[in-house]
Amino acid sequence: MPENIEQSHPHHGMRGTNQSGLRAWNERLLFTLLHSEGAMPKAEIARVTGLSAQTVSVIIRALEQDGFLEKGEPVRGRIGQPSVPISLAADGAYFLGLKIGRRSSEMILIDFHGEIRERIVRRHEWPEPGAAREFALMAAHELLMRLPASHRNRVAGLGIAQPFQLWDWAESLGAPQQVMDRWRCADLCGELGTALPYPVFMRNDASAACGAELVFGDTSLPRDFVYFYIGFFIGGGVVLNGTLHTGESGNSGAIGSMPVRAPDGQMVQLIELASIYGLEKRLALAGLDPDLPWQSPENWPIPEMIVTAWMDTAADAIAQAIIACLAVIDFKTVVIDGWFPANIREELTKKVIEAISRKELAGLIAPVIQTGSLGIGARALGAAALPLTSKFLISSDVGLGSGPGQAVPL
């Protein structure tokens, strides 16, 4: 079963505790602060966390000995002793992220700074559980072997970003129903957890992309926002009070299933109008290769007229979905990202803003609509963020507030 990993804005009014027996909490506090803010001197760490200078020194010394932290070059000020910045050691820990996509599988290895060190990608016609397991084991071993021998025990876990209920989309995928039905009883997370020597976690792929935005993306995002990720299918995520809300079944933010009105007046699901598979269909109707969007995600070799027509339809449908979201929760911000070139992301976001301006918003407040910051790597990064979050970071509702307060021990 998927393990529920809560993800949140990495730093928001964090406070520590000087009580004994709570070193693990304070270590997570330091990891989270340095992950969010970057290198900081000991005095600043003590000031932000509320920990005593002695407690901070003891924790930093231990974590430095364990290889998780490193000291930078001293910085001299106008008065007093030079300050020594403390930062996460990039090689202190590694994390694997597996994305199971509709057209490809991908595994990445990231370091403690969240930088992608290595990547392995395999294309497929459609995802199949046995092939996904075989790829995951092969890629995990290959990426491990690319690390220095002394670093291989620093891999802290594997996260999986996978579409849920794949058997419902066999026709759209062009896959045999009997193959997609194998996902009904597949337990990829459990099987890999048994086969690998480190913990394995799973999350819906679009929610994982949203989680990546929280952990690695734009730190200026507000505490509440709704997230749209356009891949082969469109999906999304819901962030409330700075924390990704996945729901009891892990399927919150399934915006692709929202009913919207198509240009011909028929009611269809958002997934039919605002997904890349809809662009595939337009290419096929024009006599072009429907595989074109997947050949070069950084620069689509697609006629502008076809892309523009697809974006116009997608933008209007997304605008309808945004309005439905606003009617339930007063989101101040909407984030739009996807598996496409940066210029397409910018243009689609502009078109969504224009489409919203033409809609009836009586009783609602128009949100700020902005682009995401991670693009094609968001889902794999979101997968890799799961073990990082689980082992090293803290959540916004556990000892975090808008100001000083008592920390809650883990």
PyMOL commands that set and color helices and strands:
alter all, ss='L'
color gray80, all
select helices_A, chain A and resi 23-37+42-49+53-65+90-92+129-145+149-154+166-173+177-184+188-195+205-216+255-257+270-273+276-285+292-295+304-328+342-357+375-392
alter helices_A, ss='H'
color red, helices_A
select strands_A, chain A and resi 69-71+86-88+94-100+104-110+116-123+155-162+200-204+225-230+234-240+243-245+259-261+267-269+333-338+368-371
alter strands_A, ss='S'
color yellow, strands_A
deselect
rebuild
show_as cartoon
